C-alpha cells in the first residue's frame, strides 16, 4: 500500500472528511446577504417581506430551522401574505419533504391561481410523490400561464410523459411540437423530438425536423454526424457515408485546440469507426476526404448565394438606369422646358 493511499485510509483523514460539510456547505455570498437583511430587519422589525427574503436565503443555505423561523415570523406579521406558502413549499421540497411542500403549494395555488410558479413547484413535489398525471397537468397549466415559457418546462413535461408510460406517447410528441410552434425551432426542443421520432423509426420525420434548424447549426460536425446516423439507421448507407465524411472533414479543419476537446475527439473516433464499418460492408475503400461529394447543405448555401448575387445584379442594373434617366432629364429636359413659350 502506498503512503498516499494509507493516508487517505487513515482515521485522521476520515475525521477531516467528516468535518468538511461545515466548510463545503458554506456560501460566503449568501451569508453576506443574510447579514445585510438582518441589519435591515433590526431597523424595520415589522417588515414581513424582509423576513421572507432572509428565510429564502436560509433555504438556499440549507439552514432549514432558521428558514422555518423566518417564515413563521412572516405569518405573525402578515398572516394574509400568500407568498410565504410558496417560499416555505420550496424549502420543504429542497429538504426532501414533498408531501409537506405539496400541502403548502395547494394553499398557495388556491390563493394565487394565476401564478405559474406555484404550479411548477407543486408539479416537482408531485413528481417526487409519483403522482405523475397531476404533475403533468400542473406543468401544462404553468406553460399556458407564461407568455414566453422556458423550453426547459416543455422538456420537463416531456420527461414526465415519457415516465408515465407508452400510452402517453402521442401527448409527448404533441407537447414538444407545441413548444416548437410557440418558441420556434430551438435546438433543445428539436433535438428531443428527433430522438423521439428515431425511437419510433420515423426517420423521414426526423430528417425533416433536422432541416428546420438553422443552416449554421446543421453544418456543425455533431449535427452532420446526427444526420448521418439517421440516414444510416434508415438504410441509406451511401448518403450517410457522405455526411460522415463531411463531418470528419469539418473536424479535421478545426484549430488544434478545438480538436482536443473530449466531445469532438469522441465524435471523430465514432466517425472513423462508422466509415470503416460502411467501407467493409460495401467492400469499397473509404473516399479521399478531399474528394467528397458536395454536401447538400453546401449546395443549398451555394444556391442561396447565387440567388443573392442575381438580386444584387438586378438592383445595380435598375439603379444605373434610374441614374441615366435623371441625368438625361437634367441634360435635355431642362432645355426643352426653357424653349417652351
GUMIMAR-798233 format. One line per 2 residues: for each residue x, y, z of C-alpha. Coordinates in nm, 2 decimals, always signed. Layout:
<sites>
X,Y,Z  ...
</sites>
This chain:
<sites>
+0.00,+0.00,+0.00  +0.14,+0.34,-0.10
+0.20,+0.62,+0.16  -0.06,+0.84,-0.02
-0.33,+0.56,-0.01  -0.26,+0.47,+0.35
-0.30,+0.84,+0.45  -0.64,+0.86,+0.27
-0.75,+0.55,+0.46  -0.62,+0.67,+0.80
-0.85,+0.78,+1.08  -0.74,+1.15,+1.08
-0.83,+1.18,+0.71  -1.17,+1.02,+0.78
-1.23,+1.27,+1.06  -1.12,+1.55,+0.83
-1.38,+1.44,+0.57  -1.65,+1.42,+0.84
-1.57,+1.78,+0.93  -1.58,+1.90,+0.57
-1.96,+1.96,+0.53  -1.95,+2.27,+0.75
-1.69,+2.42,+0.52  -1.82,+2.27,+0.19
-2.18,+2.40,+0.26  -2.06,+2.75,+0.35
-2.17,+3.01,+0.10  -1.99,+3.34,+0.18
-2.20,+3.54,-0.07  -2.53,+3.41,+0.08
-2.40,+3.47,+0.44  -2.32,+3.83,+0.34
-2.67,+3.89,+0.20  -2.82,+3.74,+0.52
-2.62,+3.98,+0.73  -2.74,+4.27,+0.52
-3.10,+4.16,+0.56  -3.05,+4.11,+0.93
-2.94,+4.47,+0.97  -3.24,+4.59,+0.77
-3.47,+4.38,+0.99  -3.32,+4.53,+1.30
-3.41,+4.87,+1.16  -3.76,+4.76,+1.04
-3.87,+4.46,+1.26  -4.23,+4.46,+1.13
-4.14,+4.42,+0.76  -4.26,+4.07,+0.67
-4.10,+4.09,+0.32  -3.76,+4.12,+0.48
-3.81,+3.81,+0.69  -3.94,+3.63,+0.37
-3.63,+3.72,+0.18  -3.40,+3.62,+0.46
-3.59,+3.29,+0.51  -3.54,+3.21,+0.14
-3.17,+3.28,+0.17  -3.16,+3.04,+0.47
-3.33,+2.79,+0.24  -3.05,+2.83,-0.02
-2.80,+2.79,+0.27  -2.99,+2.47,+0.37
-3.04,+2.61,+0.72  -3.39,+2.46,+0.75
-3.47,+2.56,+1.11  -3.37,+2.92,+1.05
-3.58,+2.94,+0.74  -3.88,+2.80,+0.92
-3.84,+3.05,+1.20  -3.83,+3.34,+0.95
-4.14,+3.20,+0.76  -4.33,+3.17,+1.09
-4.24,+3.53,+1.17  -4.38,+3.64,+0.83
-4.71,+3.47,+0.92  -4.72,+3.65,+1.25
-4.66,+3.99,+1.09  -4.86,+3.94,+0.77
-5.09,+3.65,+0.81  -5.26,+3.71,+0.47
-4.94,+3.71,+0.26  -4.97,+3.41,+0.03
-4.61,+3.42,-0.09  -4.49,+3.26,+0.24
-4.66,+2.94,+0.13  -4.47,+2.94,-0.20
-4.13,+3.00,-0.03  -4.20,+2.76,+0.25
-4.31,+2.50,+0.00  -3.99,+2.53,-0.19
-3.80,+2.49,+0.13  -3.97,+2.16,+0.21
-3.91,+2.05,-0.15  -3.54,+2.12,-0.11
-3.54,+1.94,+0.22  -3.68,+1.62,+0.07
-4.03,+1.66,+0.22  -4.25,+1.67,-0.09
-4.58,+1.59,+0.09  -4.54,+1.90,+0.32
-4.44,+2.10,+0.02  -4.74,+1.99,-0.18
-4.98,+2.09,+0.10  -4.84,+2.44,+0.12
-4.84,+2.48,-0.25  -5.20,+2.37,-0.27
-5.29,+2.66,-0.05  -5.07,+2.90,-0.24
-5.24,+2.80,-0.57  -5.58,+2.84,-0.42
-5.49,+3.20,-0.33  -5.29,+3.27,-0.65
-5.43,+3.06,-0.93  -5.28,+3.29,-1.19
-4.91,+3.24,-1.08  -4.73,+2.98,-1.28
-4.46,+2.94,-1.02  -4.69,+2.77,-0.78
-4.79,+2.51,-1.04  -4.42,+2.45,-1.14
-4.32,+2.39,-0.78  -4.62,+2.17,-0.70
-4.55,+1.96,-1.01  -4.20,+1.89,-0.88
-4.33,+1.79,-0.54  -4.60,+1.57,-0.71
-4.33,+1.41,-0.92  -4.14,+1.31,-0.61
-4.46,+1.16,-0.47  -4.51,+0.97,-0.80
-4.83,+1.15,-0.89  -4.72,+1.19,-1.25
-5.06,+1.27,-1.41  -5.13,+1.56,-1.18
-4.77,+1.68,-1.21  -4.80,+1.68,-1.60
-5.13,+1.87,-1.57  -4.96,+2.13,-1.34
-4.68,+2.19,-1.59  -4.93,+2.23,-1.87
-5.11,+2.49,-1.67  -4.79,+2.67,-1.59
-4.69,+2.68,-1.96  -5.03,+2.82,-2.05
-4.99,+3.10,-1.79  -4.65,+3.22,-1.91
-4.63,+3.44,-2.21  -4.28,+3.32,-2.31
-4.22,+2.99,-2.13  -3.88,+2.84,-2.09
-3.81,+2.54,-2.32  -3.70,+2.36,-2.01
-4.06,+2.35,-1.90  -4.16,+2.16,-2.22
-3.86,+1.93,-2.17  -3.96,+1.87,-1.80
-4.32,+1.79,-1.90  -4.19,+1.56,-2.18
-3.97,+1.37,-1.93  -4.27,+1.31,-1.71
-4.48,+1.20,-2.00  -4.21,+0.96,-2.10
-4.20,+0.81,-1.75  -4.58,+0.78,-1.73
-4.60,+0.50,-2.00  -4.63,+0.44,-2.37
-5.00,+0.53,-2.37  -4.89,+0.90,-2.35
-4.66,+0.88,-2.64  -4.89,+1.09,-2.86
-4.92,+1.36,-2.59  -4.54,+1.36,-2.55
-4.50,+1.43,-2.92  -4.77,+1.69,-2.95
-4.63,+1.87,-2.64  -4.29,+1.91,-2.80
-4.45,+2.02,-3.13  -4.64,+2.28,-2.93
-4.32,+2.41,-2.78  -4.16,+2.43,-3.13
-4.46,+2.61,-3.27  -4.47,+2.86,-2.99
-4.10,+2.92,-2.93  -3.96,+2.84,-3.28
-3.72,+2.56,-3.38  -3.50,+2.57,-3.07
-3.22,+2.32,-3.08  -3.31,+2.16,-2.74
-3.67,+2.10,-2.84  -3.60,+1.98,-3.19
-3.33,+1.75,-3.06  -3.57,+1.59,-2.82
-3.84,+1.54,-3.09  -3.58,+1.40,-3.33
-3.48,+1.15,-3.06  -3.85,+1.05,-3.02
-3.90,+1.01,-3.40  -3.59,+0.79,-3.42
-3.71,+0.57,-3.14  -4.04,+0.52,-3.33
-3.84,+0.46,-3.65  -3.99,+0.77,-3.82
-3.67,+0.85,-4.00  -3.81,+1.08,-4.26
-3.98,+1.29,-3.99  -3.66,+1.30,-3.80
-3.47,+1.43,-4.11  -3.75,+1.68,-4.18
-3.71,+1.81,-3.82  -3.34,+1.84,-3.86
-3.40,+2.05,-4.17  -3.58,+2.31,-3.96
-3.27,+2.40,-3.77  -3.06,+2.70,-3.88
-2.81,+2.61,-4.16  -2.52,+2.70,-3.94
-2.63,+2.45,-3.68  -2.69,+2.18,-3.94
-2.33,+2.23,-4.07  -2.18,+2.17,-3.73
-1.99,+1.83,-3.71  -2.21,+1.69,-3.44
-2.53,+1.76,-3.63  -2.37,+1.63,-3.96
-2.30,+1.31,-3.76  -2.65,+1.31,-3.63
-2.79,+1.33,-3.99  -2.55,+1.05,-4.10
-2.68,+0.84,-3.81  -3.04,+0.89,-3.91
-2.97,+0.80,-4.27  -2.76,+0.50,-4.16
-3.05,+0.37,-3.94  -3.29,+0.42,-4.23
-3.07,+0.21,-4.46  -2.93,+0.49,-4.67
-2.57,+0.39,-4.63  -2.42,+0.59,-4.92
-2.59,+0.91,-4.81  -2.49,+0.85,-4.45
-2.13,+0.79,-4.57  -2.12,+1.13,-4.74
-2.23,+1.31,-4.43  -1.99,+1.11,-4.21
-1.71,+1.21,-4.44  -1.82,+1.57,-4.45
-1.84,+1.58,-4.06  -1.49,+1.43,-4.04
-1.35,+1.68,-4.28  -1.50,+1.96,-4.08
-1.33,+1.82,-3.76  -1.00,+1.79,-3.94
-1.02,+2.15,-4.04  -1.07,+2.28,-3.68
-0.79,+2.46,-3.50  -0.58,+2.22,-3.29
-0.71,+2.34,-2.95  -1.06,+2.26,-3.06
-0.97,+1.92,-3.20  -0.86,+1.82,-2.85
-1.19,+1.89,-2.69  -1.31,+1.55,-2.55
-1.65,+1.56,-2.72  -1.50,+1.64,-3.06
-1.24,+1.36,-3.01  -1.52,+1.11,-2.93
-1.72,+1.23,-3.23  -1.41,+1.19,-3.46
-1.35,+0.84,-3.33  -1.71,+0.75,-3.39
-1.70,+0.88,-3.74  -1.38,+0.68,-3.82
-1.54,+0.37,-3.69  -1.87,+0.43,-3.88
-1.69,+0.50,-4.21  -1.47,+0.19,-4.16
-1.77,-0.03,-4.10  -1.95,+0.11,-4.40
-1.65,+0.05,-4.62  -1.61,-0.31,-4.50
-1.98,-0.38,-4.56  -1.97,-0.23,-4.91
-1.64,-0.39,-5.00  -1.52,-0.04,-5.11
-1.23,+0.18,-4.98  -1.31,+0.50,-4.80
-1.32,+0.80,-5.02  -1.04,+1.05,-5.00
-1.17,+1.32,-4.77  -1.05,+1.59,-5.01
-1.27,+1.44,-5.29  -1.60,+1.41,-5.11
-1.93,+1.46,-5.28  -2.06,+1.81,-5.22
-2.28,+1.82,-4.91  -2.65,+1.91,-4.96
-2.60,+2.18,-4.70  -2.32,+2.34,-4.91
-2.54,+2.30,-5.22  -2.82,+2.49,-5.06
-2.59,+2.76,-4.93  -2.44,+2.80,-5.28
-2.79,+2.82,-5.43  -2.88,+3.09,-5.18
-2.55,+3.28,-5.27  -2.63,+3.26,-5.64
-2.98,+3.40,-5.58  -2.83,+3.68,-5.37
-2.58,+3.76,-5.65  -2.86,+3.77,-5.91
-3.07,+4.01,-5.69  -2.77,+4.24,-5.64
-2.71,+4.25,-6.02  -3.07,+4.34,-6.08
-3.07,+4.61,-5.82  -2.74,+4.75,-5.97
-2.89,+4.75,-6.32  -3.21,+4.92,-6.22
-3.02,+5.18,-6.02  -2.80,+5.25,-6.32
-3.10,+5.30,-6.55  -3.26,+5.54,-6.30
-2.94,+5.75,-6.27  -2.92,+5.76,-6.65
-3.28,+5.89,-6.68  -3.22,+6.15,-6.42
-2.91,+6.27,-6.60  -3.09,+6.28,-6.94
-3.37,+6.48,-6.78  -3.14,+6.74,-6.63
-2.93,+6.75,-6.95  -3.20,+6.78,-7.21
-3.53,+6.82,-7.03  -3.44,+7.15,-6.87
-3.35,+7.30,-7.21  -3.68,+7.18,-7.36
-3.87,+7.34,-7.08  -3.69,+7.67,-7.13
-3.78,+7.67,-7.50  -4.15,+7.64,-7.43
-4.34,+7.98,-7.46
</sites>
